[in-house]
Amino acid sequence: MQTEPNPGLFKRNAPIAGEADAIERAKKGDPDAFARLYALHKRRVYTLCLRMLGNVSEAEDMTQEAFLHLFRKLDSFRGESAFSTWLHRLTVNLVLMHLRKKGLQLVSLEETINPSEEDAPKRDFGARDTQLSGSVDRVTLERAVAMLPPGYRMVFVLHDVEGFEHNEIATMLECSTGNSKSQLHKARLRLRELLRDPQNLQPENRLMEASR
């Protein structure tokens, strides 16, 4: 079971009409309105942080950081995209900044493909993988994703879960589009291996895999 972050300062005291109303009132400094936004989006923001970081404690800290950052940046939201989309992009950028400050390499420079492979038929690494969508229960898939090496996990979450395009991922991770595609391809292959045998997802095996 996932541990949700402590709401702390974001306790609700009064009902809010809806998300749009909460956004406008929060921009004016209404703490109850901001608490409503927190209640609406905390689970998805926390889940995104956990998927990207693979660590409960860090995910909790980054969730709090994301909402503190939201509080400071809310005036910049202009409604040009869905609020959830805007908040998720803000969260992704914060997590990536956090990882860079720790000096972690976000993708492996070894995972590249040459132009001939990229243009080859039936090798579109950017297409959705039907073998990994709808055929595995969510909890099992989440466990397998958590066991992926950080670079694989990052690209898989950004592309297959959050829906970013490879050119966007390449910009965010400061790598080539081909590198992003290759990371995704390798991640899917590793996931298939993990899901093929349920023993791979046992706690002791998960610790061994995560340490690689």
C-alpha positions in Angstrom: 0.0 0.0 0.0 1.3 3.4 -0.9 1.9 5.9 1.9 0.3 9.3 1.2 2.1 12.4 2.1 1.0 14.3 5.2 -1.2 17.3 4.1 0.4 19.5 6.8 -0.6 23.0 6.2 -3.2 22.1 3.5 -6.1 21.2 5.7 -9.6 21.9 4.3 -11.9 24.0 6.4 -14.7 25.0 3.9 -16.3 23.5 0.8 -15.2 24.8 -2.6 -17.5 24.8 -5.6 -15.2 23.1 -8.0 -11.6 23.0 -9.4 -12.0 26.2 -11.5 -13.4 28.0 -8.5 -10.6 26.6 -6.3 -7.9 27.8 -8.7 -9.2 31.4 -8.9 -9.7 31.6 -5.1 -6.3 30.0 -4.4 -4.7 32.7 -6.7 -6.2 35.3 -4.3 -4.7 33.6 -1.3 -7.6 31.5 0.0 -6.0 28.7 2.0 -9.2 26.5 1.8 -9.2 26.8 -2.0 -5.5 25.7 -2.1 -6.4 22.8 0.3 -9.0 21.7 -2.2 -6.5 21.6 -5.0 -4.2 19.6 -2.8 -7.0 17.1 -2.0 -7.9 16.8 -5.7 -4.4 16.2 -7.0 -2.2 14.9 -4.1 -2.6 11.2 -5.0 -1.7 11.5 -8.7 1.2 13.8 -7.9 2.5 11.4 -5.3 2.1 8.5 -7.6 4.0 10.3 -10.3 6.9 11.1 -7.9 7.0 7.6 -6.7 7.1 6.1 -10.2 9.9 8.5 -11.2 12.0 8.2 -8.0 11.3 4.6 -6.9 11.6 5.7 -3.3 8.7 6.3 -0.9 10.4 8.8 1.4 11.7 10.9 -1.6 8.3 10.7 -3.2 6.7 12.1 -0.1 9.2 14.9 0.1 8.9 15.8 -3.6 5.1 15.8 -3.4 5.2 18.4 -0.6 7.8 20.3 -2.6 5.5 20.2 -5.7 2.6 21.7 -3.8 4.8 24.4 -2.2 6.1 25.2 -5.6 2.5 25.3 -6.9 1.6 27.8 -4.2 4.3 30.1 -5.5 3.7 29.6 -9.2 -0.1 29.4 -9.3 -0.5 32.9 -10.7 1.3 31.7 -13.8 -1.4 29.2 -14.7 -3.4 30.7 -17.6 -5.7 27.8 -18.4 -4.1 27.1 -21.8 -4.0 23.4 -20.8 -5.8 21.3 -18.2 -4.7 22.1 -14.7 -3.7 18.5 -14.1 -1.5 18.6 -17.2 0.2 21.8 -16.0 0.7 20.5 -12.5 2.2 17.2 -13.7 4.6 19.0 -16.0 5.6 21.2 -13.1 6.1 18.1 -10.9 8.2 16.3 -13.6 10.5 19.3 -13.9 10.9 19.5 -10.1 11.8 15.8 -9.9 14.3 16.1 -12.7 15.9 19.1 -11.0 16.0 17.2 -7.8 17.8 14.2 -9.5 20.3 16.5 -11.2 21.2 18.2 -7.9 22.0 14.7 -6.6 24.3 14.3 -9.5 22.5 11.4 -11.0 22.6 10.6 -14.7 19.0 10.5 -15.9 19.6 8.3 -18.9 22.4 5.9 -19.9 24.6 7.3 -22.7 25.2 3.7 -23.8 21.6 3.2 -24.7 21.7 4.6 -28.3 20.5 3.5 -31.6 21.8 4.3 -35.0 19.7 5.9 -37.8 19.3 2.7 -39.7 17.8 1.0 -36.7 15.6 3.9 -36.0 14.2 3.9 -39.6 13.8 0.1 -39.8 10.2 -1.2 -40.2 8.4 -2.7 -37.3 10.8 -1.2 -34.8 9.0 1.9 -33.8 10.1 2.2 -30.2 7.7 5.1 -29.7 4.5 3.1 -30.3 2.4 1.9 -27.4 3.3 -1.6 -26.4 0.0 -3.6 -26.4 1.8 -6.5 -24.6 2.2 -4.2 -21.6 -1.2 -2.4 -21.6 -4.4 -4.2 -20.5 -2.8 -7.6 -20.2 -1.3 -7.2 -16.7 -3.0 -6.0 -13.5 -1.9 -2.6 -12.4 -0.4 -3.6 -9.1 1.9 -6.2 -10.7 2.9 -3.8 -13.4 3.7 -1.1 -10.8 6.0 -3.5 -9.0 7.8 -4.4 -12.1 8.2 -0.7 -13.1 9.7 0.0 -9.7 12.4 -2.7 -10.4 13.6 -1.0 -13.6 17.0 0.7 -13.6 16.5 4.4 -13.1 17.1 5.5 -16.7 14.7 2.9 -18.1 12.1 3.7 -15.5 12.3 7.4 -16.1 11.6 7.2 -19.9 8.9 4.5 -19.5 7.0 6.6 -16.9 7.3 9.8 -19.0 6.3 8.1 -22.3 4.0 5.2 -21.5 2.4 6.5 -18.3 2.5 10.3 -18.6 2.1 10.5 -22.4 5.1 12.7 -23.2 6.5 12.5 -26.8 10.0 11.4 -27.4 11.1 14.9 -28.5 9.7 16.3 -25.2 11.5 13.6 -23.2 14.7 14.2 -25.0 14.5 17.9 -24.1 13.7 17.2 -20.4 16.4 14.6 -20.0 18.9 16.4 -22.2 19.5 13.4 -24.5 18.8 12.6 -28.1 15.4 11.4 -29.4 17.0 8.2 -30.4 18.4 7.7 -26.9 14.9 8.2 -25.5 13.4 5.6 -27.9 16.1 3.1 -27.1 15.6 3.5 -23.3 11.9 2.9 -23.8 12.6 -0.2 -25.9 15.0 -1.6 -23.3 12.6 -0.8 -20.5 9.8 -2.7 -22.2 12.0 -5.7 -22.9 13.0 -5.7 -19.2 9.4 -5.4 -18.1 8.4 -8.4 -20.2 11.2 -10.4 -18.6 10.1 -9.4 -15.1 6.4 -10.1 -15.8 7.1 -13.5 -17.4 7.9 -15.1 -14.1 6.0 -14.0 -10.9 9.1 -15.0 -8.8 10.9 -12.0 -10.2 8.6 -9.7 -8.3 9.2 -11.3 -4.9 10.6 -8.8 -2.3 14.1 -10.3 -2.2 14.4 -10.4 -6.0 13.1 -6.8 -6.2 15.9 -5.6 -3.9 18.5 -7.4 -6.0 17.1 -6.0 -9.3 16.9 -2.5 -7.9 20.5 -2.6 -6.8 21.8 -3.3 -10.3 
